[in-house]
Amino acid sequence: MNEGYSTDAMNQREGDYVPIRDAENVQLGMFDKPLPCFGCGIGWFSLLLGFVFPLIWYFSAILYFGKYYNKDPRERSGLAACAIAAVVFTIAAVIVLLVYLL
């Protein structure tokens, strides 16, 4: 028998099993819904779109440093990748400008 489902008569509806809610972890059901932006999350979508519009990396870096990922921890890695991409892009732009001006 699967441990994730209740067989209690009070919880059954028309013969279907009903998922048990975890009393210790209230946020467990919070992650059942898919991420925004085609299911890959704001961070990863911004990383991909940032190769066309690099200013989006800075917006996502602001979200990262503003701790937007506290709303959904699944967003943390994508937003961190955008923050890293923003730093790398800034360093590359500064180097290119220094070489061009000198």
All heavy atoms as an XYZ file, in Angstrom:
806
protein
N       0.840     -1.171      0.000
C       0.000      0.000      0.000
C       0.887      1.237      0.000
O       1.901      1.282      0.672
C      -0.911     -0.011      1.218
C      -1.820      1.190      1.257
S      -3.009      1.142      2.597
C      -4.049     -0.164      2.046
N       0.497      2.236     -0.722
C       1.251      3.472     -0.826
C       1.086      4.277      0.464
O      -0.024      4.507      0.929
C       0.754      4.280     -2.025
C       1.681      5.407     -2.364
O       2.543      5.774     -1.570
N       1.513      5.960     -3.534
N       2.185      4.744      1.048
C       2.142      5.469      2.310
C       1.663      6.900      2.147
O       1.314      7.550      3.106
C       3.529      5.472      2.947
C       3.977      4.098      3.358
C       5.389      4.109      3.894
O       5.935      5.193      4.102
O       5.937      3.025      4.101
N       1.647      7.416      0.935
C       1.267      8.804      0.706
C      -0.228      9.016      0.584
O      -0.674     10.126      0.361
N      -1.025      7.964      0.742
C      -2.458      8.101      0.560
C      -3.202      7.520      1.748
O      -2.766      6.574      2.380
C      -2.915      7.394     -0.720
C      -2.388      8.071     -1.949
C      -1.293      7.579     -2.634
C      -2.965      9.241     -2.418
C      -0.796      8.205     -3.747
C      -2.479      9.881     -3.530
C      -1.407      9.370     -4.192
O      -0.915     10.003     -5.292
N      -4.337      8.102      2.035
C      -5.157      7.663      3.153
C      -6.217      6.691      2.667
O      -6.821      6.886      1.618
C      -5.835      8.879      3.793
O      -6.761      8.457      4.768
N      -6.451      5.647      3.449
C      -7.518      4.701      3.131
C      -8.660      4.829      4.131
O      -9.542      3.988      4.170
C      -6.983      3.262      3.134
O      -6.397      2.998      4.396
C      -5.975      3.071      2.027
N      -8.637      5.857      4.957
C      -9.679      6.090      5.941
C     -11.009      6.333      5.249
O     -11.091      7.040      4.245
C      -9.305      7.299      6.803
C     -10.232      7.478      7.987
O     -10.972      6.526      8.311
O     -10.207      8.569      8.592
N     -12.082      5.753      5.777
C     -13.399      5.876      5.144
C     -13.885      7.316      5.123
O     -14.628      7.708      4.229
C     -14.410      4.989      5.868
N     -13.473      8.114      6.084
C     -13.905      9.512      6.125
C     -13.265     10.334      5.014
O     -13.819     11.328      4.578
C     -13.539     10.128      7.482
C     -14.229      9.480      8.653
S     -15.982      9.834      8.659
C     -15.949     11.529      9.149
N     -12.086      9.946      4.563
C     -11.358     10.707      3.559
C     -11.618     10.232      2.135
O     -11.187     10.875      1.190
C      -9.858     10.651      3.827
C      -9.481     11.400      5.072
O     -10.160     12.337      5.472
N      -8.404     10.980      5.718
N     -12.307      9.133      1.970
C     -12.521      8.609      0.622
C     -13.700      9.295     -0.043
O     -14.726      9.554      0.577
C     -12.774      7.108      0.654
C     -11.531      6.315      0.885
C     -11.793      4.829      0.731
O     -12.901      4.417      0.486
N     -10.749      4.048      0.870
N     -13.531      9.582     -1.333
C     -14.601     10.134     -2.148
C     -14.773      9.236     -3.355
O     -13.901      9.197     -4.218
C     -14.250     11.552     -2.602
C     -14.371     12.568     -1.493
C     -14.028     13.928     -2.028
N     -12.599     14.127     -1.741
C     -11.826     15.001     -2.329
N     -12.289     15.769     -3.262
N     -10.568     15.113     -2.008
N     -15.861      8.522     -3.412
C     -16.205      7.663     -4.546
C     -15.081      6.686     -4.891
O     -14.728      6.506     -6.051
C     -16.557      8.514     -5.760
C     -17.747      9.415     -5.529
C     -18.000     10.308     -6.723
O     -17.466     10.032     -7.809
O     -18.735     11.280     -6.561
N     -14.453      6.113     -3.889
C     -13.445      5.098     -4.126
C     -12.064      5.620     -4.460
O     -11.148      4.841     -4.679
N     -11.871      6.938     -4.513
C     -10.563      7.508     -4.813
C      -9.766      7.679     -3.525
O     -10.314      7.883     -2.449
C     -10.694      8.876     -5.484
C     -11.313      8.774     -6.859
O     -11.211      7.692     -7.463
O     -11.905      9.775     -7.311
N      -8.476      7.586     -3.656
C      -7.595      7.860     -2.528
C      -7.404      9.361     -2.402
O      -7.347     10.090     -3.387
C      -6.237      7.189     -2.714
C      -6.292      5.692     -2.565
C      -6.190      4.866     -3.670
C      -6.447      5.121     -1.321
C      -6.246      3.496     -3.540
C      -6.500      3.751     -1.173
C      -6.401      2.943     -2.285
O      -6.452      1.604     -2.148
N      -7.259      9.843     -1.200
C      -7.087     11.261     -0.930
C      -5.685     11.465     -0.366
O      -5.284     10.752      0.559
C      -8.140     11.754      0.089
C      -7.924     13.221      0.404
C      -9.531     11.506     -0.446
N      -4.901     12.401     -0.915
C      -3.553     12.628     -0.393
C      -3.582     13.094      1.062
O      -4.445     13.858      1.461
C      -2.986     13.723     -1.286
C      -3.904     13.827     -2.439
C      -5.205     13.239     -2.046
N      -2.615     12.612      1.836
C      -2.493     13.022      3.231
C      -1.710     14.326      3.281
O      -0.672     14.468      2.636
C      -1.760     11.944      4.046
C      -2.594     10.673      4.089
C      -1.470     12.436      5.453
C      -1.883      9.525      4.763
N      -2.185     15.287      4.030
C      -1.461     16.544      4.224
C      -0.462     16.362      5.354
O      -0.769     15.749      6.370
C      -2.426     17.672      4.570
C      -3.431     17.950      3.490
C      -2.745     18.653      2.349
N      -3.733     18.914      1.307
C      -3.452     18.969      0.040
N      -2.221     18.780     -0.365
N      -4.366     19.211     -0.845
N       0.716     16.909      5.168
C       1.760     16.812      6.174
C       1.579     17.936      7.186
O       1.668     19.111      6.842
C       3.132     16.899      5.514
C       4.257     16.563      6.470
O       3.969     16.179      7.611
O       5.421     16.661      6.048
N       1.325     17.594      8.434
C       1.079     18.598      9.463
C       2.353     19.353      9.828
O       2.300     20.510     10.232
C       0.497     17.940     10.704
N       3.512     18.727      9.684
C       4.764     19.371     10.048
C       5.242     20.357      8.985
O       5.837     21.363      9.299
C       5.842     18.317     10.290
C       5.559     17.444     11.484
C       6.604     16.357     11.646
O       7.638     16.422     10.962
O       6.386     15.453     12.453
N       4.990     20.063      7.721
C       5.443     20.918      6.632
C       4.219     21.476      5.907
O       3.673     20.857      5.019
C       6.329     20.133      5.666
C       7.031     21.038      4.684
O       6.836     22.249      4.694
N       7.857     20.454      3.845
N       3.822     22.681      6.310
C       2.627     23.297      5.755
C       2.834     23.698      4.305
O       1.900     23.691      3.503
C       2.233     24.529      6.603
C       0.986     25.189      6.061
C       2.033     24.123      8.055
N       4.056     24.031      3.904
C       4.338     24.507      2.559
C       4.456     23.382      1.535
O       4.728     23.637      0.378
C       5.627     25.313      2.539
C       5.549     26.586      3.333
C       6.850     27.348      3.270
O       7.895     26.782      2.963
N       6.805     28.625      3.556
N       4.234     22.153      1.941
C       4.422     21.021      1.044
C       3.512     21.108     -0.180
O       3.935     20.880     -1.292
C       4.175     19.713      1.796
C       4.521     18.434      1.063
C       6.008     18.410      0.744
C       4.158     17.231      1.892
N       2.263     21.473     -0.006
C       1.335     21.587     -1.128
C       1.532     22.842     -1.947
O       0.950     23.000     -3.010
N       2.362     23.756     -1.479
C       2.591     25.021     -2.165
C       3.271     24.829     -3.519
O       3.074     25.604     -4.431
C       3.461     25.909     -1.274
C       3.820     27.230     -1.825
S       4.800     28.078     -0.581
C       5.727     29.175     -1.587
N       4.070     23.777     -3.645
C       4.850     23.583     -4.857
C       4.180     22.651     -5.846
O       4.809     22.154     -6.762
C       6.244     23.077     -4.504
C       6.950     23.977     -3.531
C       7.333     23.518     -2.292
C       7.203     25.290     -3.851
C       7.969     24.340     -1.395
C       7.837     26.126     -2.967
C       8.219     25.664     -1.735
N       2.896     22.389     -5.659
C       2.163     21.555     -6.602
C       1.889     22.286     -7.914
O       1.786     21.674     -8.957
C       0.837     21.092     -5.995
C       1.051     20.100     -4.872
O       2.133     19.492     -4.827
O       0.133     19.939     -4.058
N       1.766     23.603     -7.852
C       1.477     24.366     -9.066
C       2.761     24.559     -9.883
O       3.859     24.651     -9.324
C       0.853     25.707     -8.725
C       1.728     26.596     -7.895
C       1.038     27.896     -7.557
C       1.987     28.740     -6.728
N       1.456     30.014     -6.379
N       2.645     24.621    -11.199
C       3.839     24.792    -12.036
C       4.413     26.205    -11.915
O       3.714     27.141    -11.537
C       3.335     24.523    -13.450
C       1.877     24.769    -13.392
C       1.435     24.455    -11.990
N       5.668     26.323    -12.256
C       6.327     27.630    -12.242
C       5.807     28.505    -13.376
O       5.361     28.004    -14.405
C       7.839     27.447    -12.394
C       8.559     26.851    -11.193
C       9.979     26.490    -11.573
C       8.557     27.821    -10.047
N       5.881     29.830    -13.214
C       5.467     30.716    -14.305
C       6.468     30.675    -15.467
O       7.509     30.033    -15.372
C       5.441     32.095    -13.650
C       6.376     31.992    -12.503
C       6.290     30.566    -12.028
N       6.170     31.352    -16.534
C       7.040     31.452    -17.722
C       7.294     30.076    -18.338
O       8.435     29.601    -18.386
C       8.347     32.152    -17.389
S       8.135     33.851    -16.859
N       6.240     29.450    -18.767
C       6.294     28.165    -19.479
C       6.853     27.042    -18.621
O       7.435     26.096    -19.133
C       7.089     28.292    -20.782
C       6.603     29.398    -21.664
C       7.332     30.558    -21.801
C       5.407     29.271    -22.339
C       6.889     31.586    -22.605
C       4.954     30.291    -23.144
C       5.683     31.460    -23.291
N       6.725     27.145    -17.313
C       7.129     26.087    -16.413
C       8.592     26.074    -16.021
O       9.009     25.242    -15.226
N       9.399     26.981    -16.565
C      10.822     26.961    -16.207
C      11.172     28.022    -15.165
O      12.299     28.069    -14.691
C      11.702     27.113    -17.448
S      11.573     28.692    -18.261
N      10.261     28.865    -14.790
C      10.506     29.867    -13.759
C      10.993     31.182    -14.335
O      11.509     31.261    -15.453
N      10.838     32.217    -13.542
C      11.226     33.561    -13.973
C      12.738     33.650    -14.182
O      13.207     34.257    -15.145
C      10.772     34.601    -12.931
C       9.243     34.653    -12.879
C      11.329     35.979    -13.244
C       8.702     35.462    -11.733
N      13.511     33.031    -13.306
C      14.970     33.125    -13.380
C      15.549     32.508    -14.637
O      16.320     33.140    -15.362
N      15.182     31.257    -14.925
C      15.733     30.587    -16.105
C      15.202     31.211    -17.388
O      15.930     31.319    -18.381
C      15.442     29.095    -16.064
C      16.208     28.408    -14.988
C      15.695     27.813    -13.892
C      17.632     28.281    -14.890
N      16.713     27.313    -13.109
C      17.908     27.582    -13.700
C      18.697     28.691    -15.684
C      19.203     27.282    -13.292
C      19.988     28.385    -15.264
C      20.226     27.695    -14.097
N      13.944     31.640    -17.382
C      13.395     32.302    -18.562
C      14.126     33.618    -18.809
O      14.442     33.956    -19.953
C      11.892     32.538    -18.370
C      11.213     33.098    -19.580
C      10.959     32.288    -20.677
C      10.831     34.419    -19.626
C      10.335     32.793    -21.794
C      10.211     34.936    -20.734
C       9.957     34.126    -21.827
N      14.413     34.356    -17.742
C      15.152     35.616    -17.879
C      16.584     35.382    -18.341
O      17.138     36.193    -19.086
C      15.161     36.367    -16.551
O      13.861     36.707    -16.172
N      17.181     34.282    -17.893
C      18.543     33.973    -18.330
C      18.575     33.747    -19.841
O      19.437     34.288    -20.537
C      19.078     32.747    -17.599
C      20.508     32.355    -17.972
C      21.490     33.355    -17.381
C      20.823     30.962    -17.514
N      17.638     32.979    -20.343
C      17.603     32.719    -21.784
C      17.261     33.970    -22.574
O      17.878     34.254    -23.603
C      16.592     31.610    -22.084
C      16.937     30.230    -21.527
C      15.794     29.264    -21.779
C      18.222     29.720    -22.126
N      16.292     34.732    -22.095
C      15.896     35.951    -22.797
C      16.968     37.029    -22.686
O      17.067     37.905    -23.550
C      14.569     36.447    -22.234
C      13.797     37.457    -23.050
C      13.482     36.902    -24.428
C      12.525     37.853    -22.337
N      17.808     36.942    -21.657
C      18.867     37.923    -21.449
C      19.947     37.896    -22.517
O      20.659     38.878    -22.707
N      20.073     36.784    -23.228
C      21.052     36.754    -24.320
C      20.625     37.647    -25.476
O      21.454     38.059    -26.273
C      21.277     35.318    -24.787
C      22.054     34.492    -23.805
C      21.412     33.540    -23.032
C      23.403     34.693    -23.617
C      22.117     32.782    -22.112
C      24.129     33.947    -22.698
C      23.478     32.992    -21.942
N      19.346     37.959    -25.549
C      18.839     38.887    -26.562
C      18.737     40.290    -25.972
O      19.108     41.272    -26.619
C      17.459     38.414    -27.087
C      16.905     39.395    -28.106
C      17.563     37.023    -27.678
N      18.225     40.396    -24.735
C      18.068     41.667    -24.031
C      18.787     41.590    -22.691
O      18.191     41.208    -21.679
C      16.580     41.970    -23.800
C      15.748     41.970    -25.043
C      14.850     40.935    -25.275
C      15.858     42.983    -25.972
C      14.075     40.918    -26.410
C      15.084     42.974    -27.114
C      14.197     41.946    -27.345
N      20.079     41.949    -22.635
C      20.866     41.765    -21.405
C      20.367     42.543    -20.189
O      20.674     42.173    -19.060
C      22.264     42.254    -21.792
C      22.309     42.180    -23.267
C      20.909     42.405    -23.745
N      19.558     43.570    -20.385
C      19.056     44.317    -19.231
C      18.127     43.475    -18.359
O      17.944     43.773    -17.174
C      18.332     45.582    -19.698
C      19.228     46.643    -20.347
C      18.400     47.820    -20.807
C      20.310     47.088    -19.382
N      17.570     42.421    -18.904
C      16.706     41.532    -18.130
C      17.509     40.831    -17.038
O      16.981     40.526    -15.971
C      16.002     40.531    -19.068
C      15.029     41.300    -19.954
C      15.294     39.440    -18.310
C      14.333     40.462    -20.982
N      18.798     40.589    -17.282
C      19.641     39.980    -16.259
C      19.713     40.874    -15.023
O      19.718     40.389    -13.904
C      21.041     39.730    -16.781
C      21.137     38.616    -17.772
C      20.330     37.532    -17.868
C      22.114     38.471    -18.793
N      20.747     36.723    -18.890
C      21.839     37.274    -19.479
C      23.196     39.235    -19.205
C      22.604     36.820    -20.541
C      23.959     38.785    -20.264
C      23.669     37.587    -20.922
N      19.775     42.168    -15.232
C      19.856     43.091    -14.104
C      18.545     43.101    -13.313
O      18.553     43.167    -12.084
C      20.208     44.502    -14.588
C      21.592     44.561    -15.168
C      21.789     44.625    -16.545
C      22.706     44.512    -14.346
C      23.060     44.649    -17.076
C      23.986     44.539    -14.873
C      24.153     44.611    -16.238
O      25.415     44.630    -16.758
N      17.421     43.032    -14.016
C      16.126     42.954    -13.344
C      16.051     41.692    -12.481
O      15.613     41.728    -11.327
C      14.992     42.980    -14.369
C      13.645     42.734    -13.771
C      13.026     43.693    -12.988
C      12.982     41.529    -13.974
C      11.781     43.472    -12.422
C      11.743     41.300    -13.427
C      11.144     42.272    -12.645
N      16.500     40.574    -13.037
C      16.469     39.314    -12.284
C      17.475     39.334    -11.136
O      17.224     38.722    -10.089
C      16.764     38.136    -13.208
O      15.747     38.016    -14.162
N      18.588     40.015    -11.317
C      19.554     40.140    -10.222
C      18.949     40.949     -9.073
O      19.163     40.625     -7.902
C      20.841     40.805    -10.718
N      18.162     41.965     -9.411
C      17.473     42.739     -8.377
C      16.468     41.857     -7.642
O      16.345     41.919     -6.413
C      16.796     43.977     -8.992
C      17.861     44.971     -9.438
C      15.829     44.630     -8.008
C      17.330     46.113    -10.277
N      15.766     41.009     -8.386
C      14.843     40.070     -7.749
C      15.594     39.106     -6.831
O      15.120     38.774     -5.744
C      14.065     39.272     -8.805
C      13.004     40.012     -9.594
C      12.374     39.079    -10.612
C      11.947     40.582     -8.677
N      16.758     38.656     -7.268
C      17.559     37.731     -6.457
C      18.021     38.392     -5.162
O      17.881     37.829     -4.079
C      18.755     37.225     -7.253
C      19.657     36.302     -6.467
C      19.240     35.022     -6.135
C      20.909     36.713     -6.041
C      20.051     34.167     -5.407
C      21.727     35.877     -5.317
C      21.291     34.602     -5.002
O      22.097     33.772     -4.264
N      18.583     39.594     -5.267
C      19.077     40.269     -4.077
C      17.944     40.793     -3.203
O      18.144     41.068     -2.023
C      20.050     41.385     -4.447
C      21.337     40.855     -5.017
C      21.740     41.191     -6.296
C      22.129     40.002     -4.272
C      22.919     40.683     -6.815
C      23.311     39.494     -4.794
C      23.698     39.836     -6.067
N      16.751     40.930     -3.779
C      15.572     41.301     -3.007
C      14.889     40.106     -2.371
O      13.804     40.231     -1.811
N      15.508     38.934     -2.499
C      15.019     37.672     -1.921
C      13.621     37.290     -2.419
O      12.778     36.830     -1.661
C      15.058     37.738     -0.406
C      16.453     37.977      0.125
C      16.567     37.538      1.539
C      17.920     37.896      2.088
N      18.943     36.994      1.728
N      13.410     37.466     -3.718
C      12.153     37.035     -4.329
C      11.967     35.524     -4.202
O      10.848     35.037     -4.154
C      12.130     37.449     -5.807
C      10.908     36.995     -6.553
C       9.719     37.683     -6.425
C      10.945     35.866     -7.364
C       8.589     37.269     -7.104
C       9.821     35.445     -8.042
C       8.640     36.154     -7.908
O       7.529     35.727     -8.575
N      13.068     34.795     -4.106
C      13.004     33.337     -4.043
C      12.404     32.838     -2.728
O      12.133     31.653     -2.595
C      14.377     32.706     -4.264
C      15.449     33.225     -3.337
C      15.590     32.713     -2.063
C      16.314     34.219     -3.748
C      16.567     33.173     -1.207
C      17.300     34.691     -2.908
C      17.419     34.167     -1.641
O      18.385     34.635     -0.802
N      12.177     33.712     -1.754
C      11.509     33.272     -0.529
C      10.052     32.899     -0.799
O       9.480     32.099     -0.079
C      11.583     34.349      0.545
C      12.946     34.402      1.192
O      13.716     33.464      1.110
N      13.244     35.519      1.830
N       9.451     33.481     -1.836
C       8.085     33.118     -2.208
C       8.036     31.713     -2.782
O       7.083     30.980     -2.563
C       7.528     34.106     -3.225
C       7.291     35.473     -2.660
C       6.703     36.386     -3.696
C       6.482     37.771     -3.119
N       5.933     38.686     -4.117
N       9.039     31.356     -3.562
C       9.120     30.022     -4.148
C      10.600     29.649     -4.270
O      11.296     30.157     -5.151
C       8.448     30.000     -5.519
C       8.235     28.600     -6.038
O       8.796     27.647     -5.449
O       7.515     28.444     -7.032
N      11.112     28.786     -3.414
C      12.542     28.442     -3.431
C      13.013     27.801     -4.733
O      14.203     27.768     -4.999
C      12.690     27.460     -2.271
C      11.517     27.692     -1.395
C      10.424     28.171     -2.283
N      12.107     27.322     -5.562
C      12.509     26.729     -6.837
C      13.065     27.789     -7.780
O      13.746     27.481     -8.750
C      11.310     26.040     -7.496
C      10.761     24.898     -6.661
C       9.557     24.282     -7.306
N       8.439     25.212     -7.310
C       7.284     24.995     -7.924
N       7.094     23.881     -8.593
N       6.317     25.881     -7.869
N      12.807     29.069     -7.517
C      13.290     30.162     -8.365
C      14.733     30.555     -8.059
O      15.351     31.274     -8.828
C      12.404     31.404     -8.174
C      11.000     31.259     -8.668
C      10.885     31.451    -10.152
O      11.900     31.754    -10.818
O       9.772     31.302    -10.656
N      15.270     30.109     -6.949
C      16.568     30.593     -6.480
C      17.706     30.346     -7.468
O      18.519     31.230     -7.728
C      16.896     29.956     -5.133
C      18.118     30.530     -4.510
C      18.346     29.975     -3.132
N      19.393     30.739     -2.475
C      19.556     30.783     -1.184
N      18.752     30.117     -0.399
N      20.527     31.490     -0.668
N      17.804     29.159     -8.021
C      18.935     28.844     -8.900
C      18.895     29.662    -10.188
O      19.929     30.136    -10.657
C      18.960     27.350     -9.214
O      17.755     26.966     -9.844
N      17.726     29.847    -10.756
C      17.619     30.634    -11.987
C      17.936     32.102    -11.750
O      18.617     32.744    -12.557
N      17.454     32.647    -10.645
C      17.748     34.046    -10.332
C      19.225     34.236    -10.007
O      19.819     35.256    -10.370
C      16.875     34.514     -9.166
C      15.375     34.612     -9.463
C      14.603     34.926     -8.190
C      15.092     35.635    -10.535
N      19.845     33.255     -9.358
C      21.282     33.337     -9.076
C      22.080     33.290    -10.379
O      23.076     34.008    -10.534
C      21.703     32.211     -8.153
N      21.648     32.469    -11.324
C      22.327     32.402    -12.623
C      22.232     33.736    -13.349
O      23.192     34.174    -13.995
C      21.722     31.282    -13.471
N      21.103     34.407    -13.235
C      20.960     35.728    -13.862
C      21.852     36.766    -13.192
O      22.408     37.633    -13.871
C      19.507     36.182    -13.800
S      18.460     35.332    -14.978
N      21.991     36.681    -11.871
C      22.865     37.618    -11.169
C      24.314     37.412    -11.605
O      25.054     38.379    -11.839
C      22.726     37.435     -9.658
N      24.722     36.166    -11.766
C      26.081     35.873    -12.241
C      26.264     36.356    -13.671
O      27.293     36.942    -14.018
C      26.375     34.366    -12.109
C      26.443     33.974    -10.636
C      27.659     33.978    -12.829
C      26.448     32.487    -10.385
N      25.257     36.138    -14.512
C      25.328     36.593    -15.909
C      25.418     38.115    -15.975
O      26.141     38.666    -16.814
C      24.120     36.096    -16.692
N      24.703     38.814    -15.082
C      24.764     40.278    -15.059
C      26.158     40.761    -14.678
O      26.685     41.713    -15.282
C      23.722     40.826    -14.083
N      26.803     40.110    -13.719
C      28.157     40.493    -13.316
C      29.151     40.223    -14.445
O      29.999     41.069    -14.762
C      28.560     39.741    -12.019
C      30.039     39.908    -11.737
C      27.732     40.212    -10.854
N      29.044     39.064    -15.084
C      29.951     38.724    -16.194
C      29.760     39.693    -17.354
O      30.736     40.163    -17.955
C      29.732     37.258    -16.637
C      30.444     36.955    -17.937
C      30.184     36.309    -15.542
N      28.505     40.034    -17.656
C      28.231     40.972    -18.745
C      28.794     42.349    -18.417
O      29.349     43.026    -19.301
C      26.725     41.058    -19.007
C      26.368     42.020    -20.096
C      26.573     41.691    -21.429
C      25.840     43.265    -19.791
C      26.247     42.583    -22.434
C      25.510     44.158    -20.794
C      25.715     43.815    -22.122
N      28.665     42.779    -17.188
C      29.193     44.089    -16.792
C      30.710     44.125    -16.922
O      31.276     45.094    -17.449
C      28.781     44.409    -15.337
O      27.363     44.384    -15.246
C      29.302     45.755    -14.905
N      31.383     43.079    -16.456
C      32.847     43.021    -16.565
C      33.275     43.006    -18.025
O      34.206     43.716    -18.415
C      33.390     41.798    -15.795
C      33.179     41.992    -14.296
C      34.859     41.553    -16.113
C      33.473     40.769    -13.465
N      32.598     42.229    -18.850
C      32.945     42.169    -20.281
C      32.705     43.515    -20.955
O      33.519     43.958    -21.783
C      32.129     41.081    -20.971
N      31.619     44.188    -20.612
C      31.327     45.493    -21.211
C      32.370     46.531    -20.800
O      32.803     47.350    -21.629
C      29.932     45.949    -20.807
N      32.798     46.490    -19.545
C      33.823     47.431    -19.080
C      35.148     47.166    -19.793
O      35.828     48.103    -20.233
C      33.984     47.347    -17.547
C      35.235     48.060    -17.075
C      32.754     47.911    -16.862
N      35.527     45.922    -19.958
C      36.769     45.589    -20.651
C      36.723     46.027    -22.100
O      37.671     46.614    -22.626
C      37.065     44.078    -20.520
C      37.434     43.728    -19.090
C      38.166     43.643    -21.486
C      37.570     42.249    -18.815
N      35.596     45.773    -22.759
C      35.451     46.191    -24.160
C      35.513     47.708    -24.282
O      36.171     48.239    -25.196
C      34.138     45.634    -24.754
C      33.808     46.303    -26.075
C      34.233     44.129    -24.925
N      34.869     48.427    -23.379
C      34.921     49.885    -23.430
C      36.325     50.419    -23.144
O      36.760     51.395    -23.785
C      33.932     50.483    -22.439
C      32.467     50.394    -22.862
C      31.564     50.895    -21.730
C      32.229     51.206    -24.114
N      37.039     49.804    -22.222
C      38.397     50.254    -21.933
C      39.333     49.994    -23.115
O      40.178     50.831    -23.439
C      38.934     49.565    -20.684
C      38.357     50.041    -19.360
C      38.901     49.223    -18.207
C      38.662     51.520    -19.146
N      39.200     48.852    -23.751
C      40.028     48.544    -24.917
C      39.688     49.472    -26.071
O      40.583     49.951    -26.796
C      39.866     47.053    -25.322
C      40.494     46.782    -26.680
C      40.441     46.160    -24.251
N      38.421     49.756    -26.242
C      37.990     50.615    -27.347
C      38.447     52.063    -27.120
O      38.850     52.742    -28.073
C      36.460     50.554    -27.478
C      35.921     51.418    -28.573
C      36.085     51.085    -29.906
C      35.230     52.598    -28.271
C      35.602     51.869    -30.917
C      34.742     53.405    -29.263
C      34.918     53.053    -30.596
O      34.437     53.822    -31.593
N      38.396     52.539    -25.910
C      38.769     53.931    -25.622
C      40.281     54.128    -25.579
O      40.761     55.233    -25.821
C      38.142     54.389    -24.300
C      36.621     54.497    -24.317
C      36.123     54.854    -22.928
C      36.164     55.530    -25.327
N      41.036     53.093    -25.263
C      42.491     53.246    -25.189
C      43.059     52.916    -26.506
O      43.683     53.254    -27.288
C      43.073     52.312    -24.137
C      42.657     52.618    -22.712
C      43.279     51.590    -21.776
C      43.093     53.991    -22.274
